Amino acid sequence: MIWMGYILLGLSAGVCSGLLGIGGAVIIVPALTLLFQYSQHQAQGTSLATLLLPIGILAVWRYYQSGFVNIPAAAVMAGAFLVGGLLGAQLAMGLPVLWLKRIFGLMLMVVALRMIWAR
């Protein structure tokens, strides 16, 4: 039964990713911690592992076909993301779970408020 939950979570994150460009941090991590009782570290690691494979390739292709992908910008950000991901993971390993959860939740709140009140 848990596998059906994982399938539904993956489908939900995929739809949100294709529709809104979100998935890992906004859908998968909170769902794994709240619904599946993962620790914050485990949820973040599992989310990153999920996104490691080229799961977004078809969504990217569709956006590219419509002229909405800046390849040079994406390539530069991907390289920086590679380094930043390593640095961020190293920092996360040194944080207690409670602090990691609080930082994660605060980040989501800040982003949500900025999106809601942006013009």
N, C-alpha and C positions, 0 to 999 in steps of 0.2 A: 504493500500500500504506500510506503514512503516513496517508492520510485515514481508512483503516479504524481505525488506532490512535487518531486523534482522535475518531472516532465512539464507539469502545469507552470511551475516557476520559470523554467527555461523558456516556455512559449510566451509567457507574460513579459519576461524581460526582453525577448526577441522582438515582440510586437512594439513594446515601448522604445526599444532601441531604433527600430526602423522608423517609427512614427515621430519620436521626439529626440532621438540621439542620446537616450539615457538607458540604463539597464543595470550595470554592475553595482554602483554605489547607491543608487536610489531605489532599486527594486530587489536585487539579489541579496545584498548584505543585510538590509533590515528584515527581509523575509527569513533568511537563515537564522538570524538571532532571535526573532520574535516567534516564528512559527515552528522552527526546527530545533530550537534551543542550542544552537551553535554558540561557542564563545565568540567574542568580537574578532580575535585573531584568526580563529578557524573560519569564520564567515568571510573575512577579507581575503584570506588565502585561497579559499574555495572559489570565491568570485573571480579572483585573478586567474586561477587555473581554468575556469570556464571561458573567460575571455581570451585566453592565450591562443586557442585554436582560431582559425579564420572564420569564426561564426558570423561576423558582420559582412563578409565579402559580398553576399548577394544584395544586401541593403546599400552598401557602398557603390556597387555596380549600378544600381538603379538611380541613385543620386548623381553619379558620374554621367550616366546617359542623359540626364536632364541638365547637365552643365553646372551642378552645384558642388563640385569637389575641386578644391585648390590643391593639386598634387604637390607642388613644391612646399607649400605651407604644411601640409599633412606629413610630408617626409621629414621636415625639420622638427616638427612637434613630436613625431614618432621617435626620432633619435634622442631628443631631450627627455621624452617620456621614459625611454629605456634607462637612462642614467638616473632620472628622478625616481623611478620606481624602485631601483636598487637602494637609493638613499632613504626613501620613505619606508621601505620594508625594514631596513636596518634600524631606523628610529622606532618603528612600531614594536620591534622585538624587545626594546628596552623599556617600554611603557607598561604600567599595570593595566589590566583589562578595564577597570573602572575609568581610568583616565582616557583610554583609547575610545571607549563608548561615549564619554562626554564630549571629546573633541569631535568625533564623528557626528553626533547629534547636533552640536553647535554649528558645524559646517553646513549641515542640511538646513537648519533653521535660517542661517544667514542667506544662503542661496535662495530659499523659498521666499523670504521677505523681499529680497532684491527683485526677484522675478514678479512677485505680486504687485509691488509698488513702482516698477519701472514704467517709464512712459514710452 
